[in-house]
Amino acid sequence: MTYLKKLCLLFATACLLSSCSADINDYKGTSPSFDLFEYFQGDIEAWGMVKDYTNQQTRRFHVKVHGDVDGDTLTLHEDFVYHDGETDTRVWTITREGDGRYIGKAGDIIGDATGQVVGNALQWQYDFRLKTDEREIDVHFDDWMYRQDERHLFNTTRITKWGIQVGEVTLFFAKQ
């Protein structure tokens, strides 16, 4: 097989494997059930890390989250403090669409975030404008949250560019 054919086959395989994702419906009937608005109402703290495409941890952070519910709208105020002292704030506005579906907006999110809750899990997907030292790049986030119990939630996120995984975020939430 020629070098070019091998390279094309390798690239096609990588794209196919990197585009695989769990199905939210696999969580039907799992418990505890995840009510997004109920969980994020009030004060929550989270601790997280970012890993790059080599699986190396590149950032650690702490987040204080405050959520307010008004009818079918959840407003989340997130205040980040990174291990290097950098701070950041994000404000999400999330609307309940019915049937476990949600639409969200935030300043550094491109377009709408879309999500669905089934059982104890939420799949949340959106495009994000990622700021690096040199420039800004647009990446895709495939965010999964798993309700563990009354107070705790795990969050794992695959970050992709052109369908290829370039990073990963892991968070642990504790409701205050």
Summary of the structure (lengths in Angstrom):
residues: 176
radius of gyration: 17.4
end to end distance: 59.3
largest distance: 61.6
contacts: 479
relative contact order: 0.19
helix: 14%
strand: 61%
